Amino acid sequence: MKKAWFLLLSLFLLTGMVSVGAAEQQALITILPAVEVEGEELVLGKLATIVAEPKLREKISRISLGRAPRFGETAYLYRTNVVYSLDRSGLAGTYTLEMPAKVALTRASQLVTAEQMLAAIEAFIGEQASPYWTAWRVEPGRLHERRVPRGELAYRLEGDTTTLKPGLNTFRLGIMVDGAVFTTIPVTVRLTIEAPVYVSTQQLNRYEDLTADVVRREVRELTTGNEWLGELTAERYRVTRDLPAGRVLFARDLEEKPLVTKGSIIRLILQSGSIQLELQAQAEADGWLNQEIIVTNLSSNRRLTATVIGPGLVEVKLK
């Protein structure tokens, strides 16, 4: 009888120990063969399904497994590494891990295509295009697709974007995700522009006045972006150098006619307080409105510095 009681007691104790041991197996951790991850750090709670009581589940969820792969790339997580991290955290014997020998981890991302980049550049050029342009088109260089985080995409041009010219243009395109610039990349495109330009109909000599009969207007493809595109008011401009017939006029080829021309006889007004005296003088240089030039008083043959105040008219204020 005592022997039977002893055997029963031993069986009870063994059963109790097994129950306690079974109770310690409180967490079930499941990781699928392929997982898409977000964020820079691999945290077990974001990779696995964890069934456990709240305190233990929280502890398991915070375990770090290293750095995530780059956007759009795949890396592998090995079962041995997960077991090592769990046991090192003092969780040995408290979990059951269900996962294959290795798991493919892919960083969640979205693709920014070459077409999207080009569309952003074209939209910007369309906003900045000169009203004088009659047509323009863009030919892309080598545009490489980019992987960026998921979120709302937008684009903006960084740096100096004030100058558009025919030929190669390089832009710094900021790729924005949810309102913040994620990365900035250089985008090079070839810009072709057509616009009405002015072409000389005959040979023009330096400082010759432009009249309606010495130029014609025609639509051409721009070569430098410095071609004169604005209106040329008759008799308002002159050429700055000798130009052959058939030459497209550039901004550097033209200037407004001076109000006072070198060597011309002009009116000189001497102003001293309320006293005003008008004399004749000779201009020693071309002069434009409010510009100071040297003139020679023809009455005294004395040179003075005078201010241009009108056509053929200069002023000297005496103290």
PyMOL commands that set and color helices and strands:
alter all, ss='L'
color gray80, all
select helices_A, chain A and resi 2-24+44-47+54-61+79-88+114-128+212-214+251-253
alter helices_A, ss='H'
color red, helices_A
select strands_A, chain A and resi 27-30+34-37+41-43+49-51+64-67+74-78+95-98+102-107+110-112+135-140+146-148+153-158+167-177+180-200+215-221+237-239+254-256+265-272+275-283+292-297+302-310+313-317
alter strands_A, ss='S'
color yellow, strands_A
deselect
rebuild
show_as cartoon
